[in-house]
Amino acid sequence: MDDDLQTMDRPALIAEAKKLRAGIRKHRDSTGHDLCWHHPDLWALLPEKTAPAIAVPPWPRFMRGCIHYRQSLEEQAAGAPVHDKEYDGG
């Protein structure tokens, strides 16, 4: 799957590492309502171009997952500042 790495020279490998790090940092630095979204732009950094096969839970189960995720943030990032803004659709 990662055979392309074998053919890259040092500068190409460094460029690839920088590209991947930038994508990971963008995902890591998501905050506010951006925490709620999946990130196909992160998946697009992989060399294989496939459409992600996602399955979406029904609304009640999905919302329970959102609540559980928010509760986990309360535990794992207890000191994080509160982002008290409505989602604006953007």
C-alpha positions in Angstrom: 0.0 0.0 0.0 2.8 2.4 0.7 5.2 1.2 -2.0 5.4 4.8 -3.4 7.6 5.7 -0.4 10.3 3.3 -1.7 10.7 5.3 -4.9 10.9 8.7 -3.2 14.2 10.4 -2.8 15.0 12.3 0.4 13.6 15.7 -0.6 10.3 14.0 -1.7 10.1 12.1 1.6 10.7 15.3 3.6 8.0 17.1 1.5 5.6 14.2 2.1 6.3 14.2 5.9 5.7 18.0 6.0 2.4 17.7 4.0 1.2 14.9 6.4 2.2 16.9 9.5 0.4 20.0 8.2 -2.8 17.9 7.8 -2.5 16.3 11.2 -1.9 19.7 12.8 -5.0 21.2 11.0 -7.1 18.3 12.4 -5.5 18.6 15.9 -6.1 22.3 16.0 -9.8 22.0 15.2 -11.9 23.8 17.8 -15.4 24.9 18.5 -18.0 23.5 16.2 -15.2 22.2 13.8 -14.7 19.3 16.3 -18.0 17.8 15.2 -17.1 17.2 11.6 -15.4 14.3 9.8 -12.4 15.4 7.8 -12.2 14.1 4.3 -9.4 16.6 3.6 -7.2 14.7 6.1 -8.0 11.4 4.3 -7.2 13.0 1.0 -3.5 13.2 2.1 -3.2 9.5 1.5 -2.0 8.5 -1.9 -4.8 6.0 -2.6 -7.9 7.9 -3.7 -10.9 6.1 -2.6 -14.3 7.3 -1.5 -14.7 6.7 2.2 -17.3 4.1 3.0 -19.0 5.7 5.9 -22.1 4.6 7.6 -24.3 7.2 9.4 -26.1 6.1 12.5 -29.8 7.0 12.9 -30.4 10.4 14.5 -31.1 9.3 18.1 -27.9 7.1 18.2 -25.9 9.8 16.4 -27.0 12.4 19.0 -26.2 10.1 21.9 -22.7 9.7 20.3 -22.4 13.5 20.1 -23.3 13.8 23.8 -20.8 11.1 24.8 -18.1 12.8 22.8 -18.8 16.2 24.5 -18.8 14.4 27.9 -15.4 12.9 27.0 -14.1 16.4 26.2 -15.2 17.5 29.7 -13.0 14.8 31.2 -10.1 14.9 28.8 -9.9 18.6 28.3 -11.4 19.9 31.5 -9.5 23.2 31.4 -10.4 24.0 27.8 -12.0 27.4 27.3 -15.7 27.4 26.5 -16.6 28.3 22.9 -20.1 29.7 23.5 -21.1 30.5 19.9 -24.0 29.1 17.9 -23.1 27.1 14.8 -23.4 29.4 11.8 -23.5 26.8 9.1 -20.1 27.7 7.7 
